[in-house]
Amino acid sequence: MNPREIIAQAWAITLKERQLRRWGFASSLLETLLNTKLLVYQTWFLISYLQGDPIGFFADVELLSEYLSFGWVVAIVTFFLILIFIEWIFPHFAKGAIIGLAAKSYKKEEVKGGLVLSVYNFFPLFAIHEFFFLSSISMVITLSSLLLRYSPEIALFGIFLLILFFIGTNVLRFFFIMSEEGVVIRKLGIGQAMRASFKLVISYLGHVVFLLILGFLISLRIFLNVIMIFLIPGIIIGIVFLFSSFLPIGIAIGIGAVIGLIILGFASYLFAYIEVFRQNVWTITYLELSKLKELDVIEG
């Protein structure tokens, strides 16, 4: 199957399988919520840093304690910590279902068992994802922020190292890009899956057109994600300021939050299609390349 056929088949499965889109939507929604909170917090820190009075790591808790009782502060902080934990964990959890259900659809099997695929593949997928945690822009921004807060004397050198690690980790991630498929589809161990992915990638690196298309899809998803992550807080803040000019601040914040959630829902729906489509491309590619004879095997 050539790259064009893989792309067409991946898109067909994306449109056909509603279960895949549901998993993709839930994953995209929670991931976007997490990234939005991180961006708002880091923007707050950047503004205070440029003003010469950088906020502390628990500035949001200190701000809440000025207006609310201790019990309310504990309740709100606990709620947000649980929410952040779910937002961090669930995309790893959903990846097993997305890969497994896509593989079943491609092999003309009954598309069911998403929860089982998620549970039984969670820990190895989580380990692979966290092995490349420095490939995430949000993680690099967060660590850079911590360096600027607490180690300003080495912050520039530390940020430079973080950028180098970010580039290097993304290069490694490219070669291990099909590790997750090996874990879910072939039930390989983490090390076996990573070695198999590396071998497949270097064996068929000549598929330049395919790699360019896939790179474009990944870039498109990241580009759209970044745009929406920047737009959503801006829209919410703008709405709050607009309504606060003639409504009590509490009502204005409530209206802004509701409208922001609606926008977030539409954005996550779009991200779900793109993310599921991108993952389907890799899943089908893994299945097709795994059928071919290994290039280092001469006999047998």
N, C-alpha and C positions, 0 to 999 in steps of 0.2 A: 504494500500500500504506500503510495507516494504522499508527500507532505500535504498536497492539496486535498487528497481524499481523506486524510486524517483530520484536517481542519473541518471539512464538510461533515464528517461523521460525528465529530465532537460537538459541533453546533446543533446537529440533529438530535443528539442525545440530550443536550441542554434544554432544548425546546420540548422534547417529548416527556422527560421524566420529572414529574412534579415533586416527587420526594427529594430529588437532588436539589431542586431550587429551594425547597423548604429548609433543608440543612444549610444551604449556602446563605439564605437570607438571615437565619438566626446567627450564623457565624459572622457575617458581614455587619449586622446590626450591633452586636456586642463589641466587635473589634473597632468599629467606628466610634462607638460611645467611649471606649477606653482611650483611643487616640485623641478624641475631642477634648476629654478632660485633661489629658497630658498637655495638649497644646495650650489650652486656656491657662493652666497653672504655670507653664513655662513662659508664656507671654507676660503674665503678671510679674514673674520674676525678672524677665528681661527689662521691662519698663522700670521696675524699682532699681535694677542694677545700673541702668543708664542714668537714673536720677541720683546715683551715688549712695543709695540706702537699700541694698538688696534685702529682700524678705528672707526669713528663715524657712526651714523645711516644713514647719508646722504653723505657718502664718495663717492658713485657712482656719485651723482649729482655734487659734488665738482670736481671730476675727469673730468667729461664731460665739465664743465665750463672752464677748463684750455685749452681745444682744440677747443671748439665750441662757437659760438655767443650765446647771451642770448635767442634769438628767437628759435634757434635750440634746445637748452637745454630744454626750456619750451615744445616744440613740442614733443621731445623724451620722456620726463618725463610723459607728459600727455598721450601719446600713451601707455606707459608701465603701467601706473596706470589703464587705461581703460582695458587693456589686463589682468592684474592681477585680476581686479574685475570680468571680464567674466570668467576667469579660476576658480575663487573661487565659483561663483554662479552657473555656468552651471551644474556641477555634481549633485547638489541638484535638479536642474530643470529636468535633464534627468532621475532621479531615478523614478519619477512618471510614465513616459512613459515605462520604462523597466519593472517595476512591473505590470502595468496594461496590457500591451501587452502580457506579458508572461501568465498572468492569463487568458486572452481571448483565447490565443492559447491552453492552457491546457483544457479549457472548450469547445473547438471546436467552438468558436465564430470567427467572422471575425476580423482579426488582423488589426485594424485601429484606428485612433483617438489618436495617440501618443502626438500630440501637445496639445490637449485638456486635456489629462491626466496630462501632465507636468504643464500646467498653473494652473489648478484647485487644484492640490495637492502640489504646490510649497511651500506655506507658512507653512503649518503644517509639511511637510517633512524637511524644512529648520530649523524649531524650534527644531525638534527632533535631527537633526544632530548637531546643535550648542549646544544643551544641553550636548552633549558628546564631546565637542571640545577638551578637554584635553586628549582624547583617541588617538589623532593624534600625531605620532612621530615628524612630522615637526613642529607642534605647540609647543611641549615641547622644541624642539631645539631652536626655535625662541625666546621663553620666557626666556630660559636659557641664550641665547646670550644677551638679553636686561639686564638681571641681572648682567652679567659679565661686560657689558659696563658701566652701570650707578649706580649699587649698589654692587660693588665688596666686600664690607665688610660683606654683608649678602648673597652673591651669593651661597656659598656652601650649606647653610641651605635652601635657596630658591629652589635650584635645587633638593635637597633631598625631599622637600615637593612636587615639581612638579612630581617627579618620583612616590611618593606615590599616588598622585592624578591620575596619568596616569594609575597605576595598578588598583586603585579602580574604576575609570571611565570605564575601559575595562571590569571589572567584572560586573558592572551595565549594560553596553552595551550588554553583553551576555544575560542577563535576559530580556532585552527589544528589542532583536534582530528582533522580528517580529512586532514591533510597526508600521513600515512603511507599511507593508502589510495590517494591520488593517485600516490605514488611506485611502489607495488607493482602496482596494477591498471592505471593509465594510463601508467606509465613517464614521468611528468612529472619535470622537474628540481625541486630543492629549493624554489627561489623560486616556480616555477609552482605546485607542489603547495600551498604555503602560501597563495598568493593565491587559488587555487581553493577551498581550505577556508574561508578567510575569507568569500568571496563566498557559498558555500553556507550557512554558518551565519547570516549576517545576512539572507540571502534568505528563510530558512525558520525564523526565530527564533520565529514564532508557534506552532510546535508545542510548546506549553507542557507538555502532558501527557507527551509523549515525553521532553522534556528533564528533567522531574521524575523520571520513572521511571529514566532513565539516570543522573541524579545520585544517586538512591537506590542504584542498583547499584554505582556507583563508591564511594560512602560505605560501603556494606556491605563491599566488598572491603577497603578501607582499615581499617575498624573491626576486621574479623576478623584482618587481618594484624597490626595493632598488638597485639591481645589475645594472639595466639599468640607474637609476638616477645617479649612480656613474660613469658608463661607458661613458654615452653620453657626459658630460662635458670634461672628460679626452680625449676622441677621438677627440672632436672639438679642444681642446687646442693643442693636438699633431699635428693635421693637420695644424693648423695655424702656429705653430713653424716650421713645415717641409717646407711649401710653402713660409714662410717669409724669408727663407734662400736664395731664388733665385727670389722671386717676391715681388712687393711692398706690404706693410703691409695691405693696404686696400683691395687689391685683395685677399690676403691670408685669411683675415677674412671673406670675402664674400664666398670663396670656402668652408671654414670650416663651415660656417653657413648653406650653401646649403646641404652639406653632413650630417651635424648634423640633419637637418630637415628630410632628407630621413630616417636616422636611427631611429629618433623619430617616424616617421610614421609607420615603421615596428613594433617597440616596442609597440606602442599604439594599433595596430591591434591585436597583441598577447594578450595584456591586456584586450581588448574588449571581446574576447572569454572567458577568465578566469572570468572576472567580471560579464558578462551576465550569464554564467554558474552558478557561485556562487549564484547570486541573484535568478535565476530560482529555485535552490534547495530550498531556503527559501520560495519562493512564493508557490511552490507546497506543501511543508511541511505545510505551514499555511492553505492552502485550504483543505488538507487532515485531519489535526488535528481539524480544525473547524467543521468538519462533526461529530466528535465523541461527545458522551455525556460527559458533564463536570463532573469531578470526585467527586466534592463536592455536586453534585445534586443526591439525593437518589431516589426521586420520580419525575414523570413527564418527 
